Amino acid sequence: MVYRSELDAALTEAAAAAGATVRDSTALTTLEQESRTVTVKTNRGDTLRARAVVGADGSAGRVARYVGVQCAQVDLALEAEVPVDERTADRWRGRVLMEWGPLPGSFGWVFPKGDVRTAGVVAARGNPTALRAYKEDFLTRQGLNGPRPLHDTGHLTRCRRPDSPLARGRVLVAGDAAALVDHWSREGISYALRSGDLAGHAAARLVTAADEAEETPTADHYGRQVDDVLGVEMRASGALMNLFARNPGLVHTALTRLPPAWRRLDAYIAGRTSVAGIMATPMARSATALATRLPRARESAPPAIRSTTEA
Ligand SMILES: Cc1cc2nc3c(=O)[nH]c(=O)nc-3n(C[C@H](O)[C@H](O)[C@H](O)COP(=O)(O)OP(=O)(O)OC[C@H]3O[C@@H](n4cnc5c(N)ncnc54)[C@H](O)[C@@H]3O)c2cc1C
């Protein structure tokens, strides 16, 4: 569990210590490429010229539009950060809560962070009224609707199509800008960190590329590297999401009644395995095969599960 402000500040400091020039509160406004140069204009009136650009400007960023990123799944996530007293904070130490929601593929979460709890809900975009009602109900049931939230936000999360581009010429995309987000959990921080690392190395190779003939293979190589690791994870999470949206009761029963499945889920939440690790088990493969033969479940969502982790 981290506060994003602290994680982001630590990453920015690490980048600065490694030699990056940090320009805070500066937005890219336009981007164009000519010959072997990318020209970036900012809202502060600067014009920057680069041999390579990595767009990591999030899911609503401009670089994704420039590169032509295409999405297979768009969800709305609503989240509140609520202060809690010391007793509640102690009770929640080392625990997270996930609850399967009433809308297809939706869930709610409570993540404790010391004297604050982050709680939210996510579901497919397109039914904001139902999602807001679910959030209100969820926060009330968790006793989090009383205190005034420190933050109350809503954002879209986007998952790429497998064939969506990851580069256009010397411009690469990483993280949410590339729509690299887990279909099921909608987690994207680890995807952003890992694709950012790969994109940084690819950008360095683009800078030293001798000529245009070397550029295309470099961008292609970045796409393959992303696909080999993150694409595999996204395909597995897409399969789990299909299974979960079709038959949440089956997924819930497997996760809570079968100890190996529970241990995998716990390991996933604690960051020791990926959704691909869950879906690679013979049990998950059998469940996927079974679910495709079953009619779509109509029952209401199963109950919440708790995971005790070493978070
Ligand atoms: C409510 C909610 C809860 C979530 N919870 C989790 C979670 O618990 N765990 C998890 O792993 N993931 C979670 N995610 C997903 C996660 O937030 C993202 O996947 C992750 O932040 C992606 O990182 P990023 O650096 O690619 O993009 P972002 O974190 O969105 O960062 C993009 C940055 O680019 C900047 N920017 C935007 N436009 C421009 C521009 N034109 N010029 C310059 N800069 C620009 C933005 O200001 C921002 O600083 C959640 C998402 C939502 C919406």
The ligand as an SDF file (V2000), in Angstrom:
LIG
                    3D

 53 58  0  0  0  0  0  0  0  0999 V2000
   -9.5300    5.3110   -8.8680 C   0  0  0  0  0  0  0  0  0  0  0  0
   -8.3600    4.5200   -9.3690 C   0  0  0  0  0  0  0  0  0  0  0  0
   -7.7110    3.6310   -8.5060 C   0  0  0  0  0  0  0  0  0  0  0  0
   -6.6320    2.8910   -8.9470 C   0  0  0  0  0  0  0  0  0  0  0  0
   -6.0300    2.0420   -8.0660 N   0  0  0  0  0  0  0  0  0  0  0  0
   -4.9340    1.3510   -8.4690 C   0  0  0  0  0  0  0  0  0  0  0  0
   -4.2710    0.4870   -7.5510 C   0  0  0  0  0  0  0  0  0  0  0  0
   -4.6600    0.3340   -6.4010 O   0  0  0  0  0  0  0  0  0  0  0  0
   -3.1680   -0.1660   -7.9900 N   0  0  0  0  0  0  0  0  0  0  0  0
   -2.6990   -0.0300   -9.2590 C   0  0  0  0  0  0  0  0  0  0  0  0
   -1.6970   -0.6440   -9.6120 O   0  0  0  0  0  0  0  0  0  0  0  0
   -3.3200    0.7880  -10.1490 N   0  0  0  0  0  0  0  0  0  0  0  0
   -4.4130    1.4760   -9.7850 C   0  0  0  0  0  0  0  0  0  0  0  0
   -5.0300    2.3050  -10.6770 N   0  0  0  0  0  0  0  0  0  0  0  0
   -4.4510    2.4850  -12.0250 C   0  0  0  0  0  0  0  0  0  0  0  0
   -3.2140    3.3750  -11.8860 C   0  0  0  0  0  0  0  0  0  0  0  0
   -3.5670    4.5980  -11.2750 O   0  0  0  0  0  0  0  0  0  0  0  0
   -2.6020    3.6770  -13.2540 C   0  0  0  0  0  0  0  0  0  0  0  0
   -2.5340    2.5000  -14.0280 O   0  0  0  0  0  0  0  0  0  0  0  0
   -1.2020    4.2600  -13.0940 C   0  0  0  0  0  0  0  0  0  0  0  0
   -1.2620    5.4590  -12.3700 O   0  0  0  0  0  0  0  0  0  0  0  0
   -0.5530    4.5070  -14.4550 C   0  0  0  0  0  0  0  0  0  0  0  0
    0.6160    5.2750  -14.3010 O   0  0  0  0  0  0  0  0  0  0  0  0
    1.0830    6.2620  -15.4540 P   0  0  0  0  0  0  0  0  0  0  0  0
    2.3530    6.8950  -14.9490 O   0  0  0  0  0  0  0  0  0  0  0  0
    1.1090    5.5730  -16.7490 O   0  0  0  0  0  0  0  0  0  0  0  0
   -0.0730    7.3540  -15.5730 O   0  0  0  0  0  0  0  0  0  0  0  0
   -0.5510    8.4080  -14.4930 P   0  0  0  0  0  0  0  0  0  0  0  0
   -0.3050    7.9330  -13.1050 O   0  0  0  0  0  0  0  0  0  0  0  0
   -1.9440    8.7850  -14.8940 O   0  0  0  0  0  0  0  0  0  0  0  0
    0.4160    9.6510  -14.7140 O   0  0  0  0  0  0  0  0  0  0  0  0
    0.3140   10.4410  -15.8770 C   0  0  0  0  0  0  0  0  0  0  0  0
    0.9960   11.7660  -15.5950 C   0  0  0  0  0  0  0  0  0  0  0  0
    1.0430   12.5110  -16.8040 O   0  0  0  0  0  0  0  0  0  0  0  0
    0.6570   13.8530  -16.5340 C   0  0  0  0  0  0  0  0  0  0  0  0
    0.1230   14.4370  -17.7790 N   0  0  0  0  0  0  0  0  0  0  0  0
   -1.1110   14.2940  -18.3180 C   0  0  0  0  0  0  0  0  0  0  0  0
   -1.2150   15.0030  -19.4650 N   0  0  0  0  0  0  0  0  0  0  0  0
   -0.0150   15.5940  -19.6440 C   0  0  0  0  0  0  0  0  0  0  0  0
    0.5070   16.4570  -20.6400 C   0  0  0  0  0  0  0  0  0  0  0  0
   -0.2150   16.8540  -21.6980 N   0  0  0  0  0  0  0  0  0  0  0  0
    1.7710   16.8780  -20.5030 N   0  0  0  0  0  0  0  0  0  0  0  0
    2.5440   16.4960  -19.4510 C   0  0  0  0  0  0  0  0  0  0  0  0
    2.1040   15.6770  -18.4780 N   0  0  0  0  0  0  0  0  0  0  0  0
    0.8400   15.2380  -18.5720 C   0  0  0  0  0  0  0  0  0  0  0  0
   -0.3760   13.7320  -15.4210 C   0  0  0  0  0  0  0  0  0  0  0  0
   -0.4750   14.9550  -14.7210 O   0  0  0  0  0  0  0  0  0  0  0  0
    0.2400   12.6380  -14.5740 C   0  0  0  0  0  0  0  0  0  0  0  0
    1.1630   13.1480  -13.6640 O   0  0  0  0  0  0  0  0  0  0  0  0
   -6.1510    3.0410  -10.2710 C   0  0  0  0  0  0  0  0  0  0  0  0
   -6.7810    3.9250  -11.1480 C   0  0  0  0  0  0  0  0  0  0  0  0
   -7.8800    4.6480  -10.7100 C   0  0  0  0  0  0  0  0  0  0  0  0
   -8.5470    5.5760  -11.6630 C   0  0  0  0  0  0  0  0  0  0  0  0
  1  2  1  0
  2  3  1  0
  2 52  2  0
  3  4  2  0
  4  5  1  0
  4 50  1  0
  5  6  2  0
  6  7  1  0
  6 13  1  0
  7  8  2  0
  7  9  1  0
  9 10  1  0
 10 11  2  0
 10 12  1  0
 12 13  2  0
 13 14  1  0
 14 15  1  0
 14 50  1  0
 15 16  1  0
 16 17  1  0
 16 18  1  0
 18 19  1  0
 18 20  1  0
 20 21  1  0
 20 22  1  0
 22 23  1  0
 23 24  1  0
 24 25  2  0
 24 26  1  0
 24 27  1  0
 27 28  1  0
 28 29  2  0
 28 30  1  0
 28 31  1  0
 31 32  1  0
 32 33  1  0
 33 34  1  0
 33 48  1  0
 34 35  1  0
 35 36  1  0
 35 46  1  0
 36 37  1  0
 36 45  1  0
 37 38  2  0
 38 39  1  0
 39 40  1  0
 39 45  2  0
 40 41  1  0
 40 42  2  0
 42 43  1  0
 43 44  2  0
 44 45  1  0
 46 47  1  0
 46 48  1  0
 48 49  1  0
 50 51  2  0
 51 52  1  0
 52 53  1  0
M  END
$$$$
